[in-house]
Amino acid sequence: MTHPRSVPPETTTTWQVWGLEASLVVTDPDRLVEARAVVDSVLADVDAACSRFRPDAELYGRSIRRGRPTRITPVLATLVDAALDAARASGGAVDPTIGRRLVALGYDRDFADVVADRASGLTAGPSVAVHEADHTMIRRHADVLTVPEGVLLDLGATAKAVAADLAAEVIADEIGCGAMVNLGGDISARGDAPSGGWQILVQDAPVDGRPEPAAQIGLVGDCAVATSSTLRRQWTHKGRSVHHIIDPRTGEPAARHWRTVTVVARRCVDANTLTTGAIVKGAAGQHWIESTGLPARLVAADGTVVGLGGWPQDAEMAA
């Protein structure tokens, strides 16, 4: 997970949303309340457009579910385009058509409810038919979206990152102060950075009671950081431990070759595409990220840390 580090309390606020920790850091404390309102507005728009756990979400309206060409709002169009761009950029490793696969694995409600129900011994709902994941089935032309009947889109792999980018951009452009928006490890910073840059701690959940290797980095300018992990959003399904990053080729949780991948890019959605895709690609994910030249940090299943693209080797620190 990536976290803002060492910021004055008057310039930051932290809260819970979508079952994760969100935070906002601004360079002008007088604009914090106004900037937080921007983030809340963006999150509300994204939630209404594509939350898989809202029956009234636009993406899951009757017309779309029945496979009919349907006019959609600009917000949903932006989110669908980002998901399809990620699918193409990753060669299908990050595919939005894996929604029914997640449902079949028991991730059929808000994650907190999934964990609570498993702990109480409750099981998931009835089995569902699962189509082979294939983003090329989705059609988006102008303001019209067509999803084949029976295909359930899940934009979770990219929507959070898009929201972070959108919120940070609006704050910088319309409010006029520097801002860093963090949505559960998807971080986007825009506008003037504070003195010393945006300080970010990169560290995932403990493994077998041992702290995950930690690193602290400082960034300046318009930038973003994303971290994908197989250590978080885990639950038990039919007696086995599963996680939320699905390999579209198998319909199963991706093999744990990497337990954590972090990438720095200009846009959070691009960084997130690389981190999620690298976990799905396994060993090949390292070469894929390396080909971009972007700074990245990959932590293997055995705890080995691999730095790429100029990731500062001296940034590793004791937990």
N, C-alpha and C positions, 0 to 999 in steps of 0.2 A: 504494500500500500504506500502511496505517496502522501505526505502531509506537509503543510506550511510549517515553518520552523522559526521560533524566536521573533514574534511580531508583537508590537505594543497592543495591549488589550483594547484601546480605544479605536484601533483601526481594523479590528477583526470581529467576526461573529460566527458561531458554530451552531448547527442544528441537525435534526434528523429528517430525512426525506427519502422516500422510496426504499426504506429499509437499510439506509446507509448514512454515514456521517458526511454532511456537507459543511463547507466553510467558505467565507468570503473575506479577503483582505483588500483594503484600499489604501491609497497613499494620502488621502485627505480625510481625516476623521469626521469632518463636518458633513461629508457626503455618504457616510456609511449607511444610514437609514434609507436614503434615497436609492443607493446602489443595491441594498438588500431587496427593496421592492422590485427592482428590475429582475433580479434573479428569480424571485418568487413568481413573477409574471411569466417569465420564460418557462419555468418548470411546470406551471399550471397549463400552459399551452401545449407543451410536449406531452404531458400526462393525458390531457383530453384527446390528443391526436392518436396516441399509440400505446397507451398502457394496456398490457395483456390482461390485467386484473380489474379492468373497468368494463362492465357490460355495455356502457354507453360510449366507449372510445370510438372515435371516427373510423379507425382502421378495421374495426370488427362490426361495422354496421351491416344490416341485412343484405343490402345490395352487393357490397364487396364480398361477403361470405357466400353469396349465391353465384359468384363468378361473373357478375355483370360489369361492364365498363361503367365506372362511377366517377363523377366529378368530385375532386377532393380540394381541401383548403391548401393555401400556400405552405402552411406549417407542415402538414403531413407530406406534401410533395417534397419539401426540403429533406425531411427525415427518410422518406423512401429512396430518394436519389442518393443520399449518403450511404444507405445500406447497400444499394446496388453498386455504387462506386467501389465500396469496400470489397464486395464479392468479386468484382472484376479485377481489382488491384491485387487481390490475394489468390487469384486463380481458383476461387471457390472455397477457400479455406474458411472464410468468414461469410456465411450464407444466411440470409434472413428467412429462408423457407424451412428452418428447423424447428418451428414452433410446436408442431405436433410431436416431435421427438422429445422435446422438453416435457410436454404434458405426459407422454407415455412413461417417462422416467419419474413422474411424480411431482414435477415442478409445475403444478396446475393452479397455483394461487400465490398470493404474496409470500415471499420467502420466509418471513417470520412465522407465518401460519404453517408452512411446510415443515419447518423444524419443530414447532410446537406439537403438531399433529403426530409426527413420527415419535416424539418423546412420549406422547400419551398412548401410543399403540394404534392410533387411527391409520388407515391406509388411504391411498389415493382413490379417485373416482374410477368409473368403468374404463376398460381398455378402449383405445381409439385407433382407428386405421391410420397408418403412417405412410405418407408418400415419400418417395426418394427426394432428397434435398436437391434443388436445381433452380438457382436464381434466374436462369434464362426464361423460365416460365412466366415471369412477372412482366407486365407491359405497363409502361408509364409514358403517355404522350400528352403534351400540353398539360391540361389540368384533369386528365382522365387516367384512372388507375384500373387495371384489370388483373385480378388474382384468380387463378383457376379454382373452381369449387373444390373444397376439401383441403386446400393448402392454407395453413395457418402461418402468417408472417409473425416473426418475433424480431423487433428492431433493437432489442436490448444491447446487442454488441456495439451499436454505434450511437443510439439516441442520446445516451448520457453524455458522451463526448461532444456531440453536436450542441447539446444544451449548454455545456460549459463554454464552448466557443462563442455561441450566440450571446450569452449573458455578458461575458467579458467584453465583447465587441461593442455592445450597446452601452455599457457603462463608460467605456473609454471614449466613445464617439459622442454620446449625448449628455453625459454628466461631466466628462472632461477630467477625470482623475484616473490614475493607474489602478488596475484591479486584477486580482487573482481569484478565480473561481475554482473551487475544488469540490467535485461530486464523487465521493467515494474513491478517490485516487485518479480520477480523470481531471486534470488541472489545465486551465487555460489562463494565460496572463496577457493583458493588453495595456497599452499606454505606458507612461513613464514608470520605471521600476524604482523602488526605494533605494536609498543609499546601501551599497553592498549587494544589490540585486535581490531577486526573489529567492529566499532560502527555503529549500525543500528537503525534507528527510525521506529517504526511500528505505522502507523496511516492511516486510510482510509479517504474517502471523507466526508465532512460535511453532517449531516442529519437534514433536516428542518432548515438549517441555524446554527445549533449547531455543534461545532467541535466534531469529533469522538475521543473517549478516545485514548490517545497516550502512547506508552511505548518505552523506549530505552534499547537495550541490547548490550552486548559486547561478541564477539565470537572469539575463537582462533582455530588454526589448520585447517585441511580440513573440511569444513562445508558448509551448505547451508540453506537458509530460503526461504519459499514460502508463499505467501498470496493469497487467493482467496476471491472474494467479489461479492456480488450482487448489490453493490452501483455503480460500474463502468460498462461501456459498456452496458448502458441502452438505449432503444429507444422506440418509440411508434409504435405499430402495430395494425391496425384496432381498434383504440381508446383506447388501453390499454397499460400500461407500461410493457415491457418485458426486460429480461436480457439474457446474453449469456451462462449461466450455465444451461444446459439442463438435466432434469431427463429422462434418457432413458426409464424408465417404462411408462411414460405418453407422452413423446414427447413435454412437456411443460417446460418453465423455472422452475427451482427448487423452491419449497416453501421457503420463506424467514425466516426460523427458525433461521438461523445464517446469519448475514449480512457480517461478516468478519471472516475468519479462517486463522491463521498463524501457521506454523509448522517449527521447526528446525530439520534438519536431515543431514546426511553426503552428500547425493546427492540431488540436487534441484528437479530432476524428482520424487524422492520418496516423498519429502516434498509436492510437487505440487499434486501428486496423492492423498495424504491424505487430503489436504485442499479442493480440488475440490470434492472429494468423500464425505467428511463430510458435505458439504453444500447440496449435493444431498440427503444424508441419513437423514438429519434433526436431530432430537433429538438423534437418534441412532449413529450419527456421533461422538458425544462426547465419547461414550463408545468405539467406534472403535479406535479412536486415543489414548484413555487412555490405551488400551490394548497393544499398541506399546511401551509405556514408554517414548516416545519422548516429549521434551518440546513443548508446544502448547498454543495458546491463541485464544479463541473463543469469539466473541462478538455477543450476541443475538440480535434479532430484537428490543428489548426494551433498548438496550445499556448495559445490564449486561455483565460483563467481567468474563470469566471462564479461569483460568490458570491450566494447566495440566503438568505432567511430570517434575516438578521442575521449571516451568516457574517462574521467580523472581517476587514475589508479590509486592516488593517495586519498581518495574520498572515503574509502572503506574505514569504518570506525567500529569500535567495540560497542555492543548494545548495552 
